[in-house]
Amino acid sequence: MTDDLVFLVGNLGFPIAVSVYLLIRVEGRLEAINGALKELKHNISRLL
């Protein structure tokens, strides 16, 4: 039982850590894209 748990954590721990890291990076980029879209919307509304 303990060996199975250690095996699962050893095999799944790395993919989980990579997934969390990538989600954090993607979140920052999504926030930047959201800000750029808001700025674009504001600039377009000023032109019309």
C-alpha positions in Angstrom: 0.0 0.0 0.0 2.7 2.5 1.0 4.8 1.5 -2.0 1.8 2.2 -4.3 1.4 5.6 -2.7 5.0 6.5 -3.1 4.9 5.3 -6.7 1.9 7.5 -7.5 3.3 10.6 -5.9 6.7 10.0 -7.7 5.1 9.6 -11.0 2.3 12.2 -10.7 4.1 14.8 -8.6 6.2 16.1 -11.5 3.3 16.4 -14.0 1.3 18.2 -11.4 4.1 20.6 -10.6 4.6 21.4 -14.3 0.9 21.9 -14.8 0.7 24.3 -11.8 3.7 26.2 -13.2 2.2 26.5 -16.6 -1.1 27.6 -15.3 0.5 30.4 -13.3 2.4 31.5 -16.4 -0.7 31.4 -18.6 -2.7 33.3 -16.0 -0.3 36.2 -16.2 -0.4 36.3 -20.0 -4.2 36.1 -20.0 -4.3 39.2 -17.7 -2.0 41.0 -20.1 -4.2 40.1 -23.0 -7.3 41.2 -21.1 -5.7 44.6 -20.4 -4.7 45.0 -24.0 -8.2 44.2 -25.2 -9.7 46.7 -22.7 -7.3 49.4 -24.0 -8.1 48.5 -27.6 -11.8 48.8 -26.9 -11.3 52.2 -25.3 -9.3 53.4 -28.2 -11.8 52.2 -30.8 -14.7 53.8 -28.9 -12.7 57.1 -28.9 -12.4 56.9 -32.7 -16.1 56.3 -33.3 
